[in-house]
C-alpha cells in the first residue's frame, strides 16, 4: 500500500485525504498549524491518521507521495528536504484529476477568477448540466471527485499555487483572464515567474482542447510568445474587433464557433473588467455549444459574487460596499474605478509585495480618506502620506468601520477593498468580509 502524506489540513488537504483513503492509499495528514474542528471530525469519522501543531519529519520523509497544500511555500525547509530526497510532490488538483475522465473547464488569472468561474457554472447549470464547482472556490476538487458519477463537467477556479504542483492535469478548456503582480513574495518578487505559473494551466492541453486568453493584457501577451501551447488559442478583447470574442461600447460579440451577440446594457455585471469576464464566459459557453438563449439569460441574470463589490447597506446616505476578495492592487484599481461618489477606502492586511504607487492616480481621483486595517499598516501609511490628507490606523474591524462611518458624509461610499491577504487578523477573506458586514449592520 502506497504511503500518501498530505501537508496542510484545510479544504483541499482534507478533500485529498478522503479521496486518497477511498482509492486505497495509506493516508497521513500533517498540519503545522491548527485544524478546524469540522476537519478533525471528518478525518476521525473516516479513520484517517492525522496530526497538527507539528510535522513528524521522519514519517513524512518516508512517504511515497506528498500532496502539498497551496498555502505552503515552495521554500519551506520540509519541502526542500522532500525534493532533495526525490519524493513526488503534487497538488490536490493534480491528484483529483487522476480519478476522473469528465471534461474540465479551468479558470485562472490575478483578478476575476471567482466571478468568471461562478458565471460559467451558472451558465452550465441553466442548461441543466450537472456541474462540480470547486478548486479555489467552494469544495475541493478531490472531494467532488469522490462523487464523480454525480457530475458531467467540472468548473475549477485555480490559483498559481495550485498550478505550481500539477504534472498531468489537463483541462478541456483553460481560461487565463490576466496576469498582474500578486503573491510576488512567493515568486522572488518576479512577475514573470508568477506569470509562468499561470500558464501551467495549458501545459498538458492537446490540439483538441481550447485556451482562452485576454488579448488586452500586456503581460499575458508578452509571456505567451514563449509558450508551447498545443490547444486552439482563442482571444477575447475590448479593443481588437478581429478576436473571436470582442466587445465594443454597445455590444458583446462572439464569433467562434458561430456568432452570438447581445447588448452590453443587458449584462448583469457592471464595469469594464466584468465585460472582459463576461466575454470569457460567453466564449466558453459557445465552445461548449450551449444554446444562445441560455448564454444570454445567464449573462443577464447572474448575481454578483459575495465579497466582490457587494453592496451591504446605506446608512444616513453613506453606501457600504464589501470588496474583501480584492487581495491585490489590481483588484483595488478596478473597484475604485467603478466608484461614482467620494470614497472612504478601508485597506490593509498581509502585504504580498504590493507596489502601492500604481494606485496613486486613481486614489487621488476617487478617495477622500483612508482607513488602514491591519496588524502593521506602516507601508500603506508611508505610500499614501502626502497623497491623502486623512489616514487613520486601525487593527480591528469594529474600529475600521466606525472610523470610516465618522469620515463619511451623505452621498459618500465606504469601500472595504483591502489589496492584501487577510491572514494577519482574519482566517480568510470571507471571514473578513462577513465581519465587515456584521459591523456595518451594528451601525
N, C-alpha and C positions, 0 to 999 in steps of 0.2 A: 504493500500500500504506500503510495507516494505521500511524503510529508509536505503539507501545504501550510505555510505560515502567512498570516495576514497582519500587516503592520498598520495600525490605526483602526479604532473601533467606532467610527461614525457610520453614516448611512451606507456608504459604498463598502466599507470594511465588513460590516455585519451582513450585508447582502451577499458579498463574496463568500463569507464563511458558510452561510446557509446553502448556497449553490455548491460549494466545494464538498460539503457533507453529503448532499444529495447525489453527487457524482462519484462518491467513493473515495475521496481523499481523507487522510488523517489530518484533521484541521486543528490549528492552534492560532488564536488571535491574541496579539500583544499590543497594548497601547501605553505609551509613556505617561499620558495624562489620565484624566478621569473618564469613566464610561458612564453614559447616561443610564439611569435605572431601567428605562424601557429596552435598551440594547442588552444590558446584562440579563434581563428576564428572557429575552428571545434566545440568547446563546444558551442559557441554562435549560430552557424548555427543549431545545434541540440537541442537548448533550454535547455541546461544543466546548472544548477546553479553552480557557482564556485567562489573561492576567491584565492588570492595569496599574499605573503608577511606577512601572519599571519595564525593562526589556531583559528577559533571560537570554543573554547573548549566546551562550554555548548552544542552547537548544535552537535558537533562531539560525545560527550559522550551520546547523546540521540539517537544514531544510532542503528539500528537492526543488521547491518553487516558492517564490515570495510574491505576494500581491501587496503593493505599496499604496497607501492612501495618498491621494493627490496633494494633501497638505504637508506631507513630509518632504523636506528639501532634498534634492539630489546630493547636496554636500554634507548631509548628516553623516557622522562618523560610522554608524552602523551600516548605512547604505554603501559607503565606500568599502568597508570590510567585505560585505557580501559580493560586491562587484570584483574585488581583488581575488576572491575565492572562486569566481566564475559562476556563482549561483544565478539562475534566471530570475529576473525581476520584471514583473509586468503590472499593468493597471487592472483594476476591476473591470473596466470596459473591454480590454483585450480578453480577459478570462471569460466573461459572459459571452463574447462573440464566438467562442469555440463551440458553444452548445445551442446555437440556433442557425437555421437556414433562411429565416424570414428577412425580407428586404429592410434595409436601414436607411433612414434619412438622418444625416448628422449635420449639426449646425455649430459653427464656432465663429469667433470674432471677438474683438475687445469690447464692443458695445452692440446691444440689440439682440443678443443671443436668446435671452429668455422670452422676449416679445415675439421674435420670429418663430422660435420653437413652439411656443404656445399657439400662435396663429396657425401654423401648419397642422398641428394636432387637431385644432378646432375645425379646420377645413376638411380633414380626412374623416373625422367623426360625423361631420354634417353629411358626408357621403356614405354614412353607415359602415365605415371601416372600423375594425377592432384595433385600436391604437394602444401601443405600450409607450407611454410618455415618461422619459427618465433621463438618467445621466447626471448632469449638474442641476437638475430641476426635478422635484418630486422624488419618486422612488429610484433606487439604484438599478442600473441595467441588469445586474446579476439577479436581483430579486424578481424583476419582471420575467427573466428567462426561466426562473423556477416554474412559472406557469405559461410556458411558451405556447401551448396549444390555445391559450385564450386570445392570442394576438395574430393579426395578419401583417402588421407592419410596426416597426419601432421608429420613434422620433426622439432623437437624443440631442440634448444640449451638452457640448463638450468644451472643457477648459483646456488651456495649453498644458496644464499639469497632467490631465488625464491622457492627453495625446502623447506626452513625452515617453510614456511606458507602453505604447502599443507595439505590436510586432506583425500580426497578420490581419488585424481589424480592417474591414473593408465595407464602407457604406455604399449603397447603390447610388444615392445622391448625397454629395458633400457640398455644404454651403459655407463659404468664407465671407463674412459680412464686411470686415475691416480689420486693419492692424494699426493700433495706436499705442503709445507707451503705457504699459501696465505690468505689474508683477516684476518690474525690472530688477528688484533686489534679488530675485531668484535666477536671473539671466545675465549676471555680471554687468548689469546696467547697460546692456547692449540690445537695442530694439530689434536688430536683425536676428539675433539668437532667439528672441521671443517669437518673432515672425516665422522663423523656420519651424518652430514647434507647431504653430497654427497650420502650416502647410502639410504637416504629417497626416492630416485628415484625408488627404488624397493619395498618399504614397502607395497604397495597395490596390487602387482602383484600376479597372481594365477598360478597354475600348467600349464595353457595353454599359459603362457607368457614366455619371454626369458630375461635373464640377462647376458649381455656380459661384461666381465671384463678382466683387464690386469694382467696376472699371474706374469709378471716380476716386478710389482710394490710392493715393500715391505709393505708399509702402507696399501694398499688395501687388501693384503693377511692377514695381522695382524688383521685388523678390521673385515674382512669377517667371521672370526671364531665365532664372537659374533652376527652375523646377522641371523635372522629367515627369509630367503628368500625362498619363495614357488616356484618361477619361475624356469624354467630349466636354470642351470648355465653353461655358455659356455665361456671358457677361450681362450685368444689369447696370443702368446708368440714369442719372438725372440730366446728363449733358450730351451724351452721344446717341443720336437717334438711330444709328446703324446697329446698335446692340440688340440681341434677342429680346431683352426686356428694357423698356425705356419709359420715362415719364417726362412730359413737358409741363407747362404751367396749368394745363387743363385736364390732361388725360393720362391714364396709365395704360401702356400698350405692350402686350406680349405677342411676339411674332413666331415663337417656336413652341411646339412643332406646328401649331396653327395659330391664327390670330384671335386674341382676346383683348378687349378694351373696356375701360369704364372711366367715369368722371372722377377726378381727384376729390371733388367736393363730397362725394359719397363715401369716401374712406372713413372707417371708424377711428383710425389712428391719425393724430394730428402731428404736424411738424415735418420738416424736410427729411430728417433721419428716419422717420417712420414711413415716409413714402418709399425710401430705399428698402426698408424691411418688408413692406407690402409687395414691392416688385419681386423680391427674392421668394416670398411665399407664393405669389401668383404664378411665377415661372415654374416653381416646384409642382404646383397643382396641375399646370398644363402638361408637364412632362409625364406625370402620373395619369394623365388622361381623365382628370375629374371633369364633370360637366361644367360648362361655363356658368350656368346658373348657380351652382354650388360655390364656385370660386368667388363670384360677385357677392353672393349673400354673406359669405364668410368674411370678406374684406369690409362689408358694410356693418355687420352686427357683432364683430369681435369686441369683447370687453378688454380694456387695458389691464396689464398685469399688475398685481398687488406690489406695492413698494416701488413702482416705476411711474413717476409723475402722477401719483394717485391723490386726487382731491380728498381732503379729510373733512374739514368744516370751515364755515365762515363765522367769525366771532367779531361782533361790532364792526363789520365791514372789512375785516382782515382775513384773507384767504390763507389756509394752511395746506401745504402740499407735501406729501411723503414721497421722496425720491431716494429712499435708503439704499436702493440697489445701485446707485451711482457710486461705484467704488474706485473710479479713476477720473482724471481731469477731463478727458474727452467726453465722458457721460455728463459731467457737470456743464461743460460748454453747451451741449445740446439742450440741457434743462434750462440754463439761463437764457439761451437764445429764444426759447419758447415763452419766456415770461413777458407779459404785456403790461405789468404795473411795477412800481418801485418795489424792490425785493430785499427782505432781510434774509440773509443766507446763513444757514447753520451748516458748518463744515468741520471736518476733523475725524480722527481715528488713528488707526495704524498706517503710517505712511509707507508706500510701496516704491519709493524712489520717484515721487512726483516732482515735476517741474511746474510750479505754480505760475511762473512768469507768462506762460502761454495763455493764461486765463485773464491777465490784467486788462486787456482791452474790453472784453465782454463784461468783466466785473465793474469797470469804470462806468460803462454804459447802463448796466441794469441794477447794480447793488447799492443800496443806501446805507446798510450796516452789516457787519459780520459778527456772528456768534460762533466762537470756536467751541467744539465739544470733543474732548479727548483727554487722555492721560498726560500728553505732552503736546501743547499747541504752539511751541516756540517757532517752529519752521513756518507755520501758516501766518503767525503774527508778524514775523520778520518779512515774509513775502509781500504782505499787503499793507504794511506800515507806510504811510505816506500816500497810499492809493485810496484807501477808505478811511475817513476820519474816525468813525466809531467801530472799534473792535473790542468785543467782550470775550473774556476767557472763562469757560465753564468746564466742569468734569462730571456733571450728572445730567440726565435727560430733563429732569424736572427744572433745574436751573436754566438750561439752554432754552427750553420752551417758554418759560416765564420771562427771561431776558428778551427773547425775540418778540414776544407779545407786547412788552413795555416799549420796545423800539418801534413797533409798527403803528401805523395810523390807518384810519378808514381809507380803503382803496388800495392798500398795500398787500403784498403777498409774503408769507413766511415760507421759505423753501428749505426743507431738510434735503441736502444733496451733498453727501459728506466727502466725496473724492478720495476716500480712504477705506481700507478694510475696517471691520467692526471689532476686531479681536482684542483691542486694548481695554474696552469697557463692557463689551457685549459678547454673547455667544455666536451671533450671526447677524447678517444684515436684516434678516426677518425679525429677530428679537428687537433690534434697534428701531426698525420701522413700527413695530407693534407698540413699543414703549412710547414712541413719539405720538402715535395716535391716541394712546391712553392719556398722556399728559395734556394733549390738546383738549380732549373731552373734559378733563378736570377743570379747565379754564371756564 
